[in-house]
Amino acid sequence: MAVRGWLSTDLAREAGVADMTVTRFFRGDHQTARTAKKLANALGYSPRRYMLRGDQGAAA
């Protein structure tokens, strides 16, 4: 976001999600695949960049 000069509200508008969704996303909270895809596309990345793989989200 910083490279584009965006605030979180700019990303939210570009992705079509709520401002709080962006906050939760960057906090690392669970997101649906649909939300991850919207945010990744708005940032110009593959949604796979933001998806958990295997046991990354599991408690140790």
C-alpha positions in Angstrom: 0.0 0.0 0.0 2.8 2.4 0.9 4.3 2.0 -2.6 1.0 3.1 -4.1 0.6 5.9 -1.6 -2.7 4.4 -0.4 -4.3 4.5 3.0 -6.3 1.5 4.2 -9.5 3.4 3.2 -8.2 3.6 -0.4 -7.5 -0.1 -0.4 -11.0 -0.8 1.0 -12.6 1.3 -1.7 -10.5 -0.3 -4.5 -11.3 -3.8 -3.3 -14.9 -3.2 -2.6 -14.7 -4.1 1.1 -15.3 -2.4 4.4 -12.5 -0.4 6.1 -12.6 -2.7 9.1 -12.1 -5.7 6.8 -8.7 -4.2 5.7 -7.8 -3.6 9.3 -8.5 -7.2 10.1 -6.7 -8.4 7.0 -3.5 -6.6 8.0 -3.8 -7.8 11.6 -3.7 -11.3 10.3 -7.3 -12.2 11.2 -9.0 -15.0 9.3 -10.5 -13.9 6.0 -12.7 -15.7 3.5 -11.1 -16.7 0.2 -13.4 -14.2 -1.5 -12.1 -11.3 0.6 -8.5 -12.4 0.2 -9.0 -12.5 -3.5 -10.5 -9.0 -3.6 -7.7 -7.5 -1.5 -5.0 -9.3 -3.4 -6.4 -8.2 -6.8 -6.6 -4.6 -5.6 -3.0 -4.8 -4.5 -1.9 -6.5 -7.8 -0.9 -9.8 -6.2 -2.0 -13.4 -6.5 -4.6 -14.4 -3.9 -2.3 -17.3 -3.0 0.1 -14.8 -1.4 -2.5 -14.3 1.3 -3.8 -17.8 1.8 -2.7 -20.1 4.6 -1.1 -23.4 3.5 -1.2 -26.6 5.4 -1.0 -26.2 9.1 0.2 -22.5 9.2 -3.0 -21.4 11.0 -3.1 -24.3 13.4 -2.2 -23.9 17.1 1.1 -25.5 18.2 
